[in-house]
Amino acid sequence: MSEPYGEEPEGLPCVLSEEVTDLLMDGARRMEFYRELLAAAPEEAEGVLRRWWCEAMLDTDPAGDRLTAAALDGTLPTTAVGDLIERRRAAGLPVE
């Protein structure tokens, strides 16, 4: 059985089950997802799944349209990886 669609299984590629794709994607987008996944080389399949997983999650986010517009406009706030690592260290979290 698939993992809940709001959580990515640790250490595994993200999962988009048939039930989740039915709930989160209209027919045209669902067919596009399956077409892209089936056309992907085995080493590219995880990247396809991750991209579509992100799109499905963004579609369910109430701020999704705002975030998408800000990303496309180049106005989405960003944080440097070094800053994130420092925040995690300051909080006593692993940074491996």
C-alpha positions as CSV (number, residue, x, y, z in Angstrom):
1,M,0.0,0.0,0.0
2,S,1.2,3.5,-0.7
3,E,2.3,6.0,1.9
4,P,0.0,8.9,2.8
5,Y,0.2,11.5,0.1
6,G,1.2,14.3,2.4
7,E,4.4,12.6,3.5
8,E,7.4,11.3,1.5
9,P,8.7,8.0,2.7
10,E,12.2,8.4,4.1
11,G,14.8,6.9,1.9
12,L,12.4,6.0,-0.9
13,P,11.2,7.7,-4.0
14,C,7.9,9.6,-3.4
15,V,4.8,7.6,-4.0
16,L,1.8,8.7,-6.2
17,S,-0.7,5.9,-5.9
18,E,-3.6,5.6,-8.3
19,E,-6.0,6.8,-5.6
20,V,-3.8,9.9,-5.0
21,T,-3.5,10.8,-8.6
22,D,-7.3,10.4,-9.0
23,L,-7.8,12.8,-6.0
24,L,-5.1,15.4,-6.9
25,M,-5.0,15.5,-10.7
26,D,-7.7,16.0,-13.3
27,G,-7.9,13.5,-16.2
28,A,-5.7,15.4,-18.5
29,R,-2.9,16.0,-16.0
30,R,-3.1,12.4,-14.7
31,M,-2.7,11.2,-18.3
32,E,0.3,13.6,-18.8
33,F,1.8,12.2,-15.5
34,Y,1.5,8.6,-16.7
35,R,2.8,9.4,-20.2
36,E,5.8,11.1,-18.7
37,L,6.5,8.4,-16.2
38,L,6.2,5.6,-18.8
39,A,8.5,7.4,-21.2
40,A,11.2,8.0,-18.6
41,A,14.3,5.9,-18.5
42,P,14.6,3.9,-15.3
43,E,17.2,6.3,-13.9
44,E,14.9,9.3,-14.6
45,A,11.7,7.8,-13.1
46,E,12.4,9.0,-9.5
47,G,12.9,12.6,-10.8
48,V,9.6,12.4,-12.7
49,L,7.8,11.1,-9.5
50,R,9.3,13.8,-7.4
51,R,8.3,16.6,-9.8
52,W,4.8,15.4,-10.0
53,W,4.6,14.8,-6.3
54,C,5.7,18.4,-5.7
55,E,3.1,19.6,-8.2
56,A,0.3,17.6,-6.5
57,M,1.3,18.9,-3.1
58,L,1.5,22.5,-4.4
59,D,-2.0,22.1,-6.0
60,T,-3.4,21.2,-2.5
61,D,-1.7,24.1,-0.7
62,P,-4.1,27.0,-0.2
63,A,-1.2,29.4,-1.0
64,G,-0.2,27.4,-4.0
65,D,-1.2,30.0,-6.6
66,R,0.6,32.7,-4.7
67,L,3.8,30.6,-4.3
68,T,3.7,29.6,-8.0
69,A,3.3,33.3,-9.1
70,A,6.1,34.4,-6.8
71,A,8.4,31.7,-8.1
72,L,7.7,32.6,-11.7
73,D,8.2,36.3,-11.0
74,G,11.4,35.7,-9.2
75,T,10.1,37.2,-6.0
76,L,9.8,34.0,-3.9
77,P,12.0,34.5,-0.8
78,T,14.9,32.1,-0.7
79,T,17.3,30.9,1.9
80,A,20.9,29.9,1.3
81,V,21.8,26.3,2.1
82,G,24.5,27.4,4.5
83,D,21.9,29.4,6.5
84,L,19.6,26.4,6.7
85,I,22.5,24.2,7.9
86,E,23.4,26.8,10.6
87,R,19.8,26.9,11.8
88,R,19.6,23.1,12.0
89,R,22.9,23.1,14.0
90,A,21.7,25.8,16.3
91,A,18.5,23.8,16.9
92,G,20.6,20.7,17.6
93,L,19.3,18.9,14.5
94,P,21.3,16.6,12.3
95,V,22.9,18.2,9.1
96,E,24.3,15.1,7.4
